[in-house]
């Protein structure tokens, strides 16, 4: 996999929410792109970080590990991580490894924003 297979766009919503829209493949070679975008949003003061994953076509164990790390980084800063619009294959992977018990999953970005 290559870096150009993952694209992340950032949108600030209101005073405290930031939506990262993810497109492409999330794996060990591209996870730094999403990690850097999440860190930048948290550094800018986001207290609700929403990952819009409807465009995520592939996620390996590195991506799952990144979700856990992002959840911890957000919590350490008093923020919350929310995942929205998961494709069925990605949602199934998250549920099979029981990450749905740790991560907040939402059917839409609007639901995740609250």
Steps between C-alpha positions, in 0.01 A plus 500: 500500500613858446431828673300638210237231555383680817355849500380691803311828489432709809191705583446690823136489610396749766733588784613156604445234233730409215402253228773309321364349180706197405521350151704208378699229674623516858799278567848513653634704209229766512392515864735792572286720274188450712700512823652835407161646404350383831788644701469833317126515576559421867783755517259758355261440790248248370317332785290280271694329223280330242641262241268479199597158367249450220782528246730259682527200269760300695624488858758256633615436856722809485193712442320337792803565720495863386133534600590377850797738521287791376234416761766510773661820369162671486408385851834621635413847367144497634355431156295216353543298182192401298490280188220557250368358172698176518470267205369157602837330449681749724221496760514120509875500562458749784223290653683168462794629703263665752621854435137606479505475881769769515426716198186706445344390169232705320303445183538862388741787553212713628429243773869497593516878524211492746 
